[in-house]
Amino acid sequence: MESLTIRTIDVAPFSVERDGIAFGLIYRRTEGSEYVEVLPGNYMAFYPPWNGDYDT
């Protein structure tokens, strides 16, 4: 059995559009808030301090 190592990873916002649908980690900034949204689906978002916590 292989051992599991938990590590920090670096990611960056990106988007790709196919057939009119956006896919990716989309950076958003609204009045008083900033976050990265996982698309399509709008089912997960990450907020500062960017430590791995998320909202569903």
PyMOL Python script that loads the backbone (N, CA, C, O; Angstrom):
from pymol import cmd

cmd.read_pdbstr("""\
ATOM      1  N   MET A   1       0.836  -1.175   0.000  1.00  0.00           N
ATOM      2  CA  MET A   1       0.000   0.000   0.000  1.00  0.00           C
ATOM      3  C   MET A   1       0.886   1.245   0.000  1.00  0.00           C
ATOM      4  O   MET A   1       1.842   1.341   0.769  1.00  0.00           O
ATOM      5  N   GLU A   2       0.556   2.186  -0.866  1.00  0.00           N
ATOM      6  CA  GLU A   2       1.323   3.436  -0.935  1.00  0.00           C
ATOM      7  C   GLU A   2       0.942   4.350   0.209  1.00  0.00           C
ATOM      8  O   GLU A   2      -0.201   4.340   0.665  1.00  0.00           O
ATOM      9  N   SER A   3       1.907   5.149   0.679  1.00  0.00           N
ATOM     10  CA  SER A   3       1.599   6.095   1.737  1.00  0.00           C
ATOM     11  C   SER A   3       1.025   7.381   1.131  1.00  0.00           C
ATOM     12  O   SER A   3       1.304   7.721  -0.018  1.00  0.00           O
ATOM     13  N   LEU A   4       0.242   8.065   1.907  1.00  0.00           N
ATOM     14  CA  LEU A   4      -0.397   9.293   1.485  1.00  0.00           C
ATOM     15  C   LEU A   4       0.327  10.470   2.116  1.00  0.00           C
ATOM     16  O   LEU A   4       0.548  10.495   3.326  1.00  0.00           O
ATOM     17  N   THR A   5       0.697  11.449   1.291  1.00  0.00           N
ATOM     18  CA  THR A   5       1.335  12.657   1.783  1.00  0.00           C
ATOM     19  C   THR A   5       0.474  13.848   1.410  1.00  0.00           C
ATOM     20  O   THR A   5       0.193  14.070   0.232  1.00  0.00           O
ATOM     21  N   ILE A   6       0.051  14.618   2.410  1.00  0.00           N
ATOM     22  CA  ILE A   6      -0.746  15.811   2.164  1.00  0.00           C
ATOM     23  C   ILE A   6       0.201  16.984   1.989  1.00  0.00           C
ATOM     24  O   ILE A   6       1.069  17.231   2.826  1.00  0.00           O
ATOM     25  N   ARG A   7       0.019  17.706   0.887  1.00  0.00           N
ATOM     26  CA  ARG A   7       0.892  18.832   0.570  1.00  0.00           C
ATOM     27  C   ARG A   7       0.080  20.001   0.070  1.00  0.00           C
ATOM     28  O   ARG A   7      -1.073  19.851  -0.334  1.00  0.00           O
ATOM     29  N   THR A   8       0.694  21.165   0.101  1.00  0.00           N
ATOM     30  CA  THR A   8       0.094  22.362  -0.481  1.00  0.00           C
ATOM     31  C   THR A   8       0.332  22.330  -1.984  1.00  0.00           C
ATOM     32  O   THR A   8       1.414  21.963  -2.443  1.00  0.00           O
ATOM     33  N   ILE A   9      -0.679  22.713  -2.738  1.00  0.00           N
ATOM     34  CA  ILE A   9      -0.509  22.807  -4.187  1.00  0.00           C
ATOM     35  C   ILE A   9      -0.801  24.240  -4.615  1.00  0.00           C
ATOM     36  O   ILE A   9      -1.543  24.953  -3.938  1.00  0.00           O
ATOM     37  N   ASP A  10      -0.233  24.656  -5.713  1.00  0.00           N
ATOM     38  CA  ASP A  10      -0.493  25.968  -6.285  1.00  0.00           C
ATOM     39  C   ASP A  10      -1.442  25.805  -7.459  1.00  0.00           C
ATOM     40  O   ASP A  10      -1.262  24.919  -8.294  1.00  0.00           O
ATOM     41  N   VAL A  11      -2.448  26.659  -7.520  1.00  0.00           N
ATOM     42  CA  VAL A  11      -3.373  26.680  -8.643  1.00  0.00           C
ATOM     43  C   VAL A  11      -3.535  28.117  -9.095  1.00  0.00           C
ATOM     44  O   VAL A  11      -3.205  29.043  -8.355  1.00  0.00           O
ATOM     45  N   ALA A  12      -4.029  28.305 -10.274  1.00  0.00           N
ATOM     46  CA  ALA A  12      -4.253  29.647 -10.812  1.00  0.00           C
ATOM     47  C   ALA A  12      -5.599  29.665 -11.518  1.00  0.00           C
ATOM     48  O   ALA A  12      -6.002  28.671 -12.123  1.00  0.00           O
ATOM     49  N   PRO A  13      -6.298  30.803 -11.441  1.00  0.00           N
ATOM     50  CA  PRO A  13      -7.559  30.910 -12.171  1.00  0.00           C
ATOM     51  C   PRO A  13      -7.346  30.674 -13.666  1.00  0.00           C
ATOM     52  O   PRO A  13      -6.327  31.069 -14.233  1.00  0.00           O
ATOM     53  N   PHE A  14      -8.327  30.024 -14.290  1.00  0.00           N
ATOM     54  CA  PHE A  14      -8.284  29.808 -15.736  1.00  0.00           C
ATOM     55  C   PHE A  14      -9.705  29.607 -16.216  1.00  0.00           C
ATOM     56  O   PHE A  14     -10.597  29.303 -15.424  1.00  0.00           O
ATOM     57  N   SER A  15      -9.917  29.773 -17.497  1.00  0.00           N
ATOM     58  CA  SER A  15     -11.226  29.466 -18.070  1.00  0.00           C
ATOM     59  C   SER A  15     -11.062  29.023 -19.514  1.00  0.00           C
ATOM     60  O   SER A  15     -10.171  29.472 -20.235  1.00  0.00           O
ATOM     61  N   VAL A  16     -11.945  28.137 -19.903  1.00  0.00           N
ATOM     62  CA  VAL A  16     -12.022  27.642 -21.270  1.00  0.00           C
ATOM     63  C   VAL A  16     -13.501  27.635 -21.627  1.00  0.00           C
ATOM     64  O   VAL A  16     -14.335  27.207 -20.829  1.00  0.00           O
ATOM     65  N   GLU A  17     -13.825  28.109 -22.824  1.00  0.00           N
ATOM     66  CA  GLU A  17     -15.215  28.090 -23.249  1.00  0.00           C
ATOM     67  C   GLU A  17     -15.390  27.094 -24.380  1.00  0.00           C
ATOM     68  O   GLU A  17     -14.656  27.111 -25.368  1.00  0.00           O
ATOM     69  N   ARG A  18     -16.382  26.224 -24.212  1.00  0.00           N
ATOM     70  CA  ARG A  18     -16.716  25.232 -25.230  1.00  0.00           C
ATOM     71  C   ARG A  18     -18.225  25.245 -25.435  1.00  0.00           C
ATOM     72  O   ARG A  18     -18.986  25.123 -24.476  1.00  0.00           O
ATOM     73  N   ASP A  19     -18.650  25.390 -26.662  1.00  0.00           N
ATOM     74  CA  ASP A  19     -20.079  25.400 -26.984  1.00  0.00           C
ATOM     75  C   ASP A  19     -20.846  26.403 -26.133  1.00  0.00           C
ATOM     76  O   ASP A  19     -21.983  26.148 -25.736  1.00  0.00           O
ATOM     77  N   GLY A  20     -20.217  27.552 -25.851  1.00  0.00           N
ATOM     78  CA  GLY A  20     -20.868  28.610 -25.083  1.00  0.00           C
ATOM     79  C   GLY A  20     -20.917  28.388 -23.583  1.00  0.00           C
ATOM     80  O   GLY A  20     -21.585  29.136 -22.869  1.00  0.00           O
ATOM     81  N   ILE A  21     -20.210  27.357 -23.088  1.00  0.00           N
ATOM     82  CA  ILE A  21     -20.196  27.047 -21.652  1.00  0.00           C
ATOM     83  C   ILE A  21     -18.791  27.283 -21.115  1.00  0.00           C
ATOM     84  O   ILE A  21     -17.818  26.765 -21.663  1.00  0.00           O
ATOM     85  N   ALA A  22     -18.683  28.074 -20.032  1.00  0.00           N
ATOM     86  CA  ALA A  22     -17.388  28.347 -19.398  1.00  0.00           C
ATOM     87  C   ALA A  22     -17.028  27.220 -18.436  1.00  0.00           C
ATOM     88  O   ALA A  22     -17.862  26.779 -17.645  1.00  0.00           O
ATOM     89  N   PHE A  23     -15.781  26.756 -18.509  1.00  0.00           N
ATOM     90  CA  PHE A  23     -15.231  25.747 -17.618  1.00  0.00           C
ATOM     91  C   PHE A  23     -14.004  26.354 -16.947  1.00  0.00           C
ATOM     92  O   PHE A  23     -13.261  27.098 -17.588  1.00  0.00           O
ATOM     93  N   GLY A  24     -13.778  26.052 -15.670  1.00  0.00           N
ATOM     94  CA  GLY A  24     -12.542  26.481 -15.039  1.00  0.00           C
ATOM     95  C   GLY A  24     -12.708  26.977 -13.624  1.00  0.00           C
ATOM     96  O   GLY A  24     -13.747  26.804 -12.986  1.00  0.00           O
ATOM     97  N   LEU A  25     -11.637  27.605 -13.155  1.00  0.00           N
ATOM     98  CA  LEU A  25     -11.606  28.298 -11.866  1.00  0.00           C
ATOM     99  C   LEU A  25     -11.656  29.781 -12.208  1.00  0.00           C
ATOM    100  O   LEU A  25     -10.645  30.350 -12.622  1.00  0.00           O
ATOM    101  N   ILE A  26     -12.796  30.409 -12.046  1.00  0.00           N
ATOM    102  CA  ILE A  26     -13.020  31.770 -12.504  1.00  0.00           C
ATOM    103  C   ILE A  26     -12.907  32.738 -11.329  1.00  0.00           C
ATOM    104  O   ILE A  26     -13.636  32.615 -10.345  1.00  0.00           O
ATOM    105  N   TYR A  27     -11.997  33.696 -11.434  1.00  0.00           N
ATOM    106  CA  TYR A  27     -11.828  34.713 -10.389  1.00  0.00           C
ATOM    107  C   TYR A  27     -12.952  35.726 -10.501  1.00  0.00           C
ATOM    108  O   TYR A  27     -13.242  36.221 -11.590  1.00  0.00           O
ATOM    109  N   ARG A  28     -13.584  36.034  -9.381  1.00  0.00           N
ATOM    110  CA  ARG A  28     -14.671  37.016  -9.340  1.00  0.00           C
ATOM    111  C   ARG A  28     -14.369  38.041  -8.250  1.00  0.00           C
ATOM    112  O   ARG A  28     -13.829  37.706  -7.196  1.00  0.00           O
ATOM    113  N   ARG A  29     -14.723  39.280  -8.521  1.00  0.00           N
ATOM    114  CA  ARG A  29     -14.625  40.329  -7.508  1.00  0.00           C
ATOM    115  C   ARG A  29     -15.928  41.103  -7.538  1.00  0.00           C
ATOM    116  O   ARG A  29     -16.336  41.614  -8.581  1.00  0.00           O
ATOM    117  N   THR A  30     -16.584  41.188  -6.375  1.00  0.00           N
ATOM    118  CA  THR A  30     -17.805  41.961  -6.238  1.00  0.00           C
ATOM    119  C   THR A  30     -17.576  42.991  -5.145  1.00  0.00           C
ATOM    120  O   THR A  30     -16.512  43.015  -4.526  1.00  0.00           O
ATOM    121  N   GLU A  31     -18.540  43.820  -4.911  1.00  0.00           N
ATOM    122  CA  GLU A  31     -18.394  44.848  -3.887  1.00  0.00           C
ATOM    123  C   GLU A  31     -18.151  44.199  -2.528  1.00  0.00           C
ATOM    124  O   GLU A  31     -19.045  43.573  -1.960  1.00  0.00           O
ATOM    125  N   GLY A  32     -16.936  44.355  -2.015  1.00  0.00           N
ATOM    126  CA  GLY A  32     -16.590  43.828  -0.704  1.00  0.00           C
ATOM    127  C   GLY A  32     -16.231  42.361  -0.642  1.00  0.00           C
ATOM    128  O   GLY A  32     -16.067  41.827   0.455  1.00  0.00           O
ATOM    129  N   SER A  33     -16.101  41.681  -1.776  1.00  0.00           N
ATOM    130  CA  SER A  33     -15.803  40.252  -1.746  1.00  0.00           C
ATOM    131  C   SER A  33     -15.005  39.846  -2.981  1.00  0.00           C
ATOM    132  O   SER A  33     -15.153  40.428  -4.055  1.00  0.00           O
ATOM    133  N   GLU A  34     -14.165  38.844  -2.806  1.00  0.00           N
ATOM    134  CA  GLU A  34     -13.486  38.232  -3.942  1.00  0.00           C
ATOM    135  C   GLU A  34     -13.464  36.730  -3.710  1.00  0.00           C
ATOM    136  O   GLU A  34     -13.397  36.267  -2.571  1.00  0.00           O
ATOM    137  N   TYR A  35     -13.522  35.977  -4.796  1.00  0.00           N
ATOM    138  CA  TYR A  35     -13.570  34.528  -4.680  1.00  0.00           C
ATOM    139  C   TYR A  35     -13.223  33.897  -6.022  1.00  0.00           C
ATOM    140  O   TYR A  35     -13.199  34.568  -7.053  1.00  0.00           O
ATOM    141  N   VAL A  36     -12.959  32.610  -5.989  1.00  0.00           N
ATOM    142  CA  VAL A  36     -12.737  31.825  -7.196  1.00  0.00           C
ATOM    143  C   VAL A  36     -13.866  30.807  -7.255  1.00  0.00           C
ATOM    144  O   VAL A  36     -14.093  30.056  -6.306  1.00  0.00           O
ATOM    145  N   GLU A  37     -14.561  30.791  -8.367  1.00  0.00           N
ATOM    146  CA  GLU A  37     -15.728  29.936  -8.548  1.00  0.00           C
ATOM    147  C   GLU A  37     -15.383  28.787  -9.503  1.00  0.00           C
ATOM    148  O   GLU A  37     -14.743  29.002 -10.533  1.00  0.00           O
ATOM    149  N   VAL A  38     -15.805  27.580  -9.160  1.00  0.00           N
ATOM    150  CA  VAL A  38     -15.596  26.420 -10.017  1.00  0.00           C
ATOM    151  C   VAL A  38     -16.780  26.326 -10.977  1.00  0.00           C
ATOM    152  O   VAL A  38     -17.928  26.213 -10.546  1.00  0.00           O
ATOM    153  N   LEU A  39     -16.497  26.374 -12.273  1.00  0.00           N
ATOM    154  CA  LEU A  39     -17.559  26.303 -13.283  1.00  0.00           C
ATOM    155  C   LEU A  39     -17.288  25.167 -14.253  1.00  0.00           C
ATOM    156  O   LEU A  39     -16.122  24.826 -14.455  1.00  0.00           O
ATOM    157  N   PRO A  40     -18.301  24.562 -14.867  1.00  0.00           N
ATOM    158  CA  PRO A  40     -19.707  24.971 -14.791  1.00  0.00           C
ATOM    159  C   PRO A  40     -20.353  24.438 -13.523  1.00  0.00           C
ATOM    160  O   PRO A  40     -19.791  23.592 -12.827  1.00  0.00           O
ATOM    161  N   GLY A  41     -21.513  24.933 -13.244  1.00  0.00           N
ATOM    162  CA  GLY A  41     -22.295  24.410 -12.148  1.00  0.00           C
ATOM    163  C   GLY A  41     -22.450  25.345 -10.969  1.00  0.00           C
ATOM    164  O   GLY A  41     -23.441  25.253 -10.245  1.00  0.00           O
ATOM    165  N   ASN A  42     -21.499  26.243 -10.752  1.00  0.00           N
ATOM    166  CA  ASN A  42     -21.570  27.155  -9.616  1.00  0.00           C
ATOM    167  C   ASN A  42     -21.879  26.393  -8.330  1.00  0.00           C
ATOM    168  O   ASN A  42     -22.761  26.785  -7.566  1.00  0.00           O
ATOM    169  N   TYR A  43     -21.148  25.301  -8.095  1.00  0.00           N
ATOM    170  CA  TYR A  43     -21.407  24.494  -6.915  1.00  0.00           C
ATOM    171  C   TYR A  43     -20.319  24.608  -5.861  1.00  0.00           C
ATOM    172  O   TYR A  43     -20.484  24.096  -4.754  1.00  0.00           O
ATOM    173  N   MET A  44     -19.205  25.271  -6.178  1.00  0.00           N
ATOM    174  CA  MET A  44     -18.126  25.393  -5.218  1.00  0.00           C
ATOM    175  C   MET A  44     -17.403  26.720  -5.446  1.00  0.00           C
ATOM    176  O   MET A  44     -17.174  27.129  -6.585  1.00  0.00           O
ATOM    177  N   ALA A  45     -17.045  27.391  -4.336  1.00  0.00           N
ATOM    178  CA  ALA A  45     -16.301  28.644  -4.423  1.00  0.00           C
ATOM    179  C   ALA A  45     -15.275  28.698  -3.301  1.00  0.00           C
ATOM    180  O   ALA A  45     -15.521  28.209  -2.198  1.00  0.00           O
ATOM    181  N   PHE A  46     -14.137  29.288  -3.586  1.00  0.00           N
ATOM    182  CA  PHE A  46     -13.052  29.456  -2.622  1.00  0.00           C
ATOM    183  C   PHE A  46     -12.879  30.939  -2.326  1.00  0.00           C
ATOM    184  O   PHE A  46     -12.936  31.768  -3.234  1.00  0.00           O
ATOM    185  N   TYR A  47     -12.665  31.275  -1.047  1.00  0.00           N
ATOM    186  CA  TYR A  47     -12.536  32.658  -0.596  1.00  0.00           C
ATOM    187  C   TYR A  47     -11.210  32.857   0.125  1.00  0.00           C
ATOM    188  O   TYR A  47     -10.623  31.898   0.626  1.00  0.00           O
ATOM    189  N   PRO A  48     -10.728  34.117   0.181  1.00  0.00           N
ATOM    190  CA  PRO A  48      -9.531  34.384   0.979  1.00  0.00           C
ATOM    191  C   PRO A  48      -9.778  33.936   2.416  1.00  0.00           C
ATOM    192  O   PRO A  48     -10.905  34.028   2.903  1.00  0.00           O
ATOM    193  N   PRO A  49      -8.775  33.469   3.081  1.00  0.00           N
ATOM    194  CA  PRO A  49      -7.343  33.575   2.850  1.00  0.00           C
ATOM    195  C   PRO A  49      -6.757  32.475   1.987  1.00  0.00           C
ATOM    196  O   PRO A  49      -5.561  32.202   2.083  1.00  0.00           O
ATOM    197  N   TRP A  50      -7.556  31.835   1.148  1.00  0.00           N
ATOM    198  CA  TRP A  50      -7.081  30.841   0.179  1.00  0.00           C
ATOM    199  C   TRP A  50      -6.378  29.669   0.870  1.00  0.00           C
ATOM    200  O   TRP A  50      -5.341  29.195   0.405  1.00  0.00           O
ATOM    201  N   ASN A  51      -6.941  29.217   1.961  1.00  0.00           N
ATOM    202  CA  ASN A  51      -6.301  28.146   2.745  1.00  0.00           C
ATOM    203  C   ASN A  51      -6.955  26.778   2.560  1.00  0.00           C
ATOM    204  O   ASN A  51      -6.673  25.848   3.316  1.00  0.00           O
ATOM    205  N   GLY A  52      -7.828  26.652   1.555  1.00  0.00           N
ATOM    206  CA  GLY A  52      -8.454  25.363   1.293  1.00  0.00           C
ATOM    207  C   GLY A  52      -9.898  25.288   1.734  1.00  0.00           C
ATOM    208  O   GLY A  52     -10.610  24.362   1.347  1.00  0.00           O
ATOM    209  N   ASP A  53     -10.355  26.254   2.545  1.00  0.00           N
ATOM    210  CA  ASP A  53     -11.770  26.262   2.917  1.00  0.00           C
ATOM    211  C   ASP A  53     -12.595  26.635   1.686  1.00  0.00           C
ATOM    212  O   ASP A  53     -12.136  27.382   0.823  1.00  0.00           O
ATOM    213  N   TYR A  54     -13.804  26.112   1.617  1.00  0.00           N
ATOM    214  CA  TYR A  54     -14.656  26.406   0.470  1.00  0.00           C
ATOM    215  C   TYR A  54     -16.110  26.460   0.882  1.00  0.00           C
ATOM    216  O   TYR A  54     -16.479  26.048   1.982  1.00  0.00           O
ATOM    217  N   ASP A  55     -16.936  26.976  -0.023  1.00  0.00           N
ATOM    218  CA  ASP A  55     -18.363  27.105   0.187  1.00  0.00           C
ATOM    219  C   ASP A  55     -19.072  26.342  -0.929  1.00  0.00           C
ATOM    220  O   ASP A  55     -18.680  26.426  -2.093  1.00  0.00           O
ATOM    221  N   THR A  56     -20.115  25.598  -0.569  1.00  0.00           N
ATOM    222  CA  THR A  56     -20.878  24.874  -1.592  1.00  0.00           C
ATOM    223  C   THR A  56     -22.293  25.377  -1.670  1.00  0.00           C
ATOM    224  O   THR A  56     -23.081  24.882  -2.477  1.00  0.00           O
TER     225      THR A  56
END
""", "prot")
cmd.dss("prot")
cmd.show_as("cartoon", "prot")
cmd.util.cbc("prot")
cmd.orient("prot")
